[in-house]
Each structure stands twice: as structure tokens, then as C-alpha cells.
Amino acid sequence: MNTIHWAFIARHAVWILGLAIVLAVWSYADWQAHSRQIRRRVLLVTPLVLSPLCAGWALFCIGMALVSGSTWQSVAWSVVGLLLAGQAVWYWRADTKRSLDRRSQAELGSRRSGRPVAVWGEKDHDVTTDEYSGGRSAADRGRLGSAA
């Protein structure tokens, strides 16, 4: 009776998990682009999507390094995987900083005007207002033109 080689399964599970994450992120970005009626490439360049995408590719590369046959292949996959992991962290920090900046600007705007200010990107774009729009929604500003 043969035994299951758990180390073999674990090494291969890493790169499979990485590809599953990449597929999930791609699918989610495709769905978001379709539901918002924007191009997919617009979403694919945002840190919110790039961070998990790079993390998935990093897991794939690390998994490939674990199952590689030769030393030079393991080193090459590891280097690429570590670079992608660093890129994922960089995108995550950029997105975190951007969202904190938007929230602090919204809080500052609500203190100045005495009414709540919606943060761009956290709600639907059609209902977003800011203190400089005179209280009109983005849809109203589009219908009335920029001169109104």
C-alpha cells in the first residue's frame, strides 16, 4: 500500500492556490467592470486589484520554486516570487494610504460645510456629491453641463 506524500501535495498546492487567486481576482475585476460599465483595464491598474493579483502571482512563483527540479530554476522562481510579493505589499500600502487620504478629506469637508460629504469611490458615482458641486449629484452636473 502506497502512502500519500503530503510534502509533495503541499508544494503543489502553493502554486495551485496562487493561480486560483489570480483567476478569482481577474473574474472579480471582469464582473466589476461589467457592472460599472467601464473597461476592464481601468480596474486592472488600480492598487485594489493589483495587490491581490501580484500576491497570487507571487504564490504561483514560490510554488514553482518549490517543485522545480534544478537549483537555478528554484532560485529564479524565488527571485521573481519575492519581487512580486514586494510589489503586492507596495500596491496594498498605496491603496491603504489613498483610502485614508480620501476619508480624511471627506471628514475635513464635512466639518467645513456642516453636512456629510460622500467619498468618491465608496458609493455609486451617480450619487456622489462634494462641497464644490453646490449639492448636485454627478448625474445632475453631467446633464446640466459644467457651466451650470
C-alpha positions in Angstrom: 0.0 0.0 0.0 1.4 3.4 -1.0 1.4 6.3 1.3 0.4 9.8 0.5 3.3 12.2 0.1 2.0 15.2 2.0 5.1 17.3 1.3 4.6 16.8 -2.5 0.9 17.8 -2.2 1.7 20.8 -0.1 4.4 22.0 -2.6 2.0 21.7 -5.5 -0.9 23.3 -3.5 1.0 26.5 -3.2 1.2 27.2 -7.0 -2.4 26.0 -7.5 -3.6 28.4 -4.8 -1.7 31.2 -6.5 -3.4 30.5 -9.8 -6.8 30.3 -8.1 -6.2 33.7 -6.5 -5.2 35.2 -9.9 -8.3 33.7 -11.5 -10.6 35.0 -8.7 -9.2 38.5 -9.0 -9.5 38.5 -12.7 -13.1 37.3 -12.5 -14.0 39.8 -9.9 -12.4 42.7 -11.9 -14.3 41.5 -15.0 -17.6 41.4 -13.1 -17.0 44.9 -11.6 -16.1 46.3 -15.0 -19.2 44.9 -16.5 -21.5 46.1 -13.7 -20.0 49.6 -13.7 -19.9 49.7 -17.5 -16.2 50.6 -17.7 -13.3 48.9 -19.4 -11.6 46.1 -17.5 -8.2 47.6 -18.0 -9.3 50.7 -16.0 -9.9 48.4 -12.9 -6.8 46.3 -13.6 -4.4 49.2 -13.0 -5.9 50.1 -9.6 -4.0 49.1 -6.4 -7.1 47.5 -5.1 -6.9 44.9 -7.9 -3.1 44.9 -8.4 -2.3 44.0 -4.8 -4.1 40.6 -4.7 -3.2 39.9 -8.4 0.6 40.3 -7.6 0.1 38.2 -4.4 -1.5 35.4 -6.4 1.4 35.5 -9.0 3.9 35.6 -6.1 2.3 32.4 -4.6 2.5 30.8 -8.1 6.2 31.6 -8.4 7.0 30.4 -4.9 5.1 27.2 -5.6 7.0 26.7 -8.8 10.3 27.3 -6.9 9.2 24.5 -4.5 8.6 22.0 -7.3 11.4 22.9 -9.6 13.9 20.2 -10.5 17.1 22.2 -10.5 18.7 24.8 -8.2 18.9 27.6 -10.8 15.2 27.2 -11.6 14.3 27.4 -7.9 16.4 30.5 -7.4 15.0 32.2 -10.5 11.4 31.4 -9.4 12.1 32.5 -5.9 13.5 35.9 -7.0 10.6 36.6 -9.3 8.2 35.5 -6.5 9.8 37.7 -3.9 9.7 40.7 -6.3 6.0 40.1 -6.9 5.4 39.8 -3.2 7.1 43.1 -2.6 5.1 44.7 -5.4 1.9 43.3 -3.8 2.8 44.9 -0.5 3.7 48.2 -2.3 0.3 48.3 -4.0 -1.5 47.4 -0.8 0.2 50.2 1.1 -0.6 52.6 -1.8 -4.3 51.7 -1.7 -4.4 51.9 2.1 -2.8 55.4 2.0 -5.1 56.5 -0.8 -8.3 55.4 1.0 -7.1 57.0 4.3 -6.4 60.3 2.4 -9.9 60.2 0.8 -11.6 59.6 4.2 -9.6 62.4 5.9 -10.5 64.8 3.1 -14.2 63.8 3.4 -14.1 64.4 7.2 -12.5 67.8 6.7 -15.1 68.7 4.0 -18.0 67.7 6.3 -16.6 69.8 9.1 -16.3 72.8 6.9 -19.8 72.6 5.3 -21.6 71.1 8.3 -23.1 68.3 6.1 -21.7 64.9 5.3 -19.6 64.6 2.1 -19.6 61.4 0.2 -16.2 60.0 -0.6 -15.6 59.4 -4.3 -15.3 55.7 -5.0 -17.0 54.5 -1.8 -20.6 55.0 -3.2 -22.0 54.9 -6.6 -20.7 57.6 -8.8 -24.2 58.9 -9.7 -25.0 60.0 -6.1 -21.6 61.3 -5.1 -21.6 65.0 -4.1 -18.9 67.2 -2.9 -18.8 70.6 -1.2 -17.8 72.3 -4.5 -20.8 71.0 -6.5 -23.5 73.0 -4.9 -25.1 69.8 -3.6 -25.9 68.5 -7.0 -25.1 64.9 -7.9 -22.6 63.8 -10.5 -25.5 62.8 -12.8 -27.1 66.3 -12.5 -23.8 68.0 -13.2 -23.4 65.9 -16.3 -26.9 66.7 -17.6 -26.6 70.4 -16.8 -23.1 70.7 -18.2 -20.1 72.2 -16.5 -21.2 75.8 -17.0 -24.4 75.4 -14.9 
